[in-house]
Amino acid sequence: MTDPTEHASLLSGVHLYVRRQAAGPARYVLEQACCALVGWIPTIVGIGLRAVLYRLILRMDGIAAIENGVRLRFADNIRLGRNVYLDQGVYLHACPQGITIGDNTFIMHGAILHVYNFRDLPHAFIRIGRDSLIGELNVLRGQGGITIGDRVYTAPLVQILAVNHVYHDPTQPMVAQGITAEGITIADDCWIGAGAIITDGVTIGRGAVVAAGAVVTGDVPPHTVVGGVPARVLRAIDGTARPRGMVY
């Protein structure tokens, strides 16, 4: 005979899984059915089919090009502007307040945009402006809210992490001490170099450049170049040429 406790545990696990994938069972079935039906189809044929069928599960302001192998969770909280491009292997997980991607913005191969909000955090979202590019294998975690402006480019392997663990009490397990989620803002016309890490609570000013491999733990003034671990101002961007031998 089946153990009733085991049966109840299995049902509870399935219910928890579905709640963390979609707004409800009906939405889960609809979203998964659409993805299973056309999500795997390659080439421009698949892009065309998804441009039509995915309107049933997410919000599109115009035509969006979605490659095969893109994963969508809580798709009803995803909004794509006109001419958005989602490359192969992109993963969008959009709990309430969701993910918004502006016109003409590209999300490149393997990027993860994750709004994992099961603590009922008040400002969990990712909002990306127009004419921007999120590079290959980027990780954006939006529990505290991530706002990225227009014409922002990120190189491969960038991490933008609007969440942090509290760990100050040595008598308590780290996982029992909670998190902080202050949010991250990146203003217009910024360039984030390969492998850079932007930590929670940071604002990056307009026109700033973050050097490859930098770990940004404090605010970045507009029109400056920062680099290092932790990042510090290397120079102002004032129209003069880059000093010879300086790499960023």
N, C-alpha and C positions, 0 to 999 in steps of 0.2 A: 504493500500500500504506500501511497505517497504521503510523506510527512507533511501535515498541514502547515507547520511552521516553515518548512523549506519552500512549500508552494507559495505562501504569503511573502516570503523573502524574495522569491523570484519575481513575483508580480510587482513588488515594491521597487526592485531593481530596474525592471522594464519601464515602470512609470517614471522613475528618476531619470533614466536615460532619455526618454522622449521629451521630458520637461526641459532638458538641457540641450535639445536639438531644435526645438520648434515651439511655437506659441501654444500648441495643443495637439492632440492626436490627429485631428482632421488636417491641420496644417502640415504636420509631419508627413502624413500620407501623400498629400498634394505635392509638397516640395520634393520628396524623395521620388515620387512617380515621374515628375517632370525631368529631374536630373537623370534618372535611370533611362528614360525614353530617349533623350537627345544629348545628355551631358557628355557622352563618350564620342560623339561623331566628330571626326577630324575635318580639317580644311574649311574652306569658305562655305561649304554646304552646311556643316554643323553650326558655324557662326550665324548664318542666316536663320536656321531653324530656332536657335536659342534666342535670337533677337525678337522672334515672334512669341514663342511659347513661354519664355521666362517672364513675360509681362503678367502672367497669371500668378507669379509668386513673389516678384519684387517690383519696385517702382523705377521706371525708366522715363526720363524726360524727353528722350529722343532715341536714336539708334545707338546701341552699345555693342561692341565686338567682344564676345566672351569665348575664349578658346575652350577646347575640350579639356576635361580633367579639373575644372574649377569646382571647388567645394563651397556650398552655401549653407549656412545655418541661420535660423531666424530670418529667412529671406524677406519676410514682410517688413523688416526693419532696415532693409538695404535700399538706398536710393542712388541711382547712377545718372549723372548728367549726360548731355549729348556728347557722342563720340568718345565715351570712356572705353578704354581697352583693358581687359583682364586677361593676362597671359596664362599659359598652362601652369597647373599646379598652384594657383592662387587659392587661398583659403580665407573666406570672409565669415566670421562668426559675430552676429550682431544682436546682442540682447537689447532690450528697450533703451531708447534714445539712439541706438543703432549706429550705422555707418553711412555716411554721405560722401560721395565722390563727385567732384565738380567736372564741368565740361572739359573735354580734351585732355583728361588726365589718364596716365598710363600706370597700371599696377603690374610689375614685371614678374617673371617666372619665380614661383616658389615663395612669394611674399605671403606673410600671415598677418591679417588684420583681425584682432581678437578683442571683442568686448565681452569679457566673461564676468557677468554681473549677477551672481547668486547670493550676494551679501546685501542686496538692495541699496547699493551705493547711489548717491543722488546725481552724480555727474559722469556717468559711464557712457562714453561715445567716442567715435572717431569721425572727424570732419576734415576733409581735404578739399582745398580750393581748386580752381581751374588751371589748366596748362601746367600741371605738376607731374612729377614722375617719382614713383616709389620703386626703388631698385630691386634687383634680384635678391631673394632670400632675406629680405628685410623682415623684422618682427616688430609689430606695433601692438602694444597691450594698453587698451583704453579704459581701464577701470576708473581712473581719475579724470578721464576726458583728455583727448588729444585733438588740438586744433592746429591744422597746417594750412598755411595761406596759399596764395597763387604763385605760380612759377617757382615752386620749391622742388629741388632735385635731390634725391638721396642716392648714393652709390650702393653697390652690393654690400650685404651683410650688416647694414645699419640696424641698431636696436633702439626703439623709442618706447620707454617703459614707464607708463604713468601709474605705477603701483610699487610699493616697497613693503617689506616685512618689518614689523616691530620686533626687536630682539634684545632690548636693554635689560630685562630682568633675568639674571642668571639662575633664579630659582624656578623659572617657568619654562616649559617647552616653547620653542620659537613659534610653533604653529598655534599655540594657545594665546599668543600676545597680540594677535590682530595684524592689521595692515594700515598703511597710509595710502591715500590716493588723492594727491593734490592737483594733478593735471599738468600737462605740458602744452606750451604754445610755441609754434614756430611761425614767425611772421613771413610776409611775402619776400620772394627773391632771395631765398637762402639756398646754400649748397652744403650738404652734409656728406663728408668724405667716407670712403670705404671703411667698414668696421667700426665706425664711431658708435658710442653708446650715449643716449640722452636719458638722464635719470629723472625721477618724479619731481615735480615742483619747479621745473626749469622753464624759463622763457628765453627764446632766442630772437633777438631783434632783427628788424628788416635788413636785408642785404648782407647778413653775416655769413661767414664761412667757417665750418667746423672741419679741422684737419682729419685725415685718415687716422683711425685708431684712437682718437681722443675719447676721454670719458668726461662728459659734461655734467658737473654736479651743482653748478650755479648759473645765474643768468648771464647771457651773452649780450653785450651792447650792440646796437645796430652798427653795421658797416665796420666790423672788426673780423680779424682772423683769430681763432682760438685753436689750441692744440695741446697735447700732453695728457698726463694722468696724474692728478685731475687736470682738466683743461684750464689754461690761462690765456690771457690776451697776448698774441704774438705781434700783432701790428694793426694799425688802422687801415681801412681801405679808403684811400684818399685820391685815387687817380694816378698815383705813381706806380712805376713798374715793380714787380716782385723782386726782392733782393736775390742776387745770384746765389744759387746753391740751396735756397730754402725750398723745401718740398712740402706741399699740402694740396 
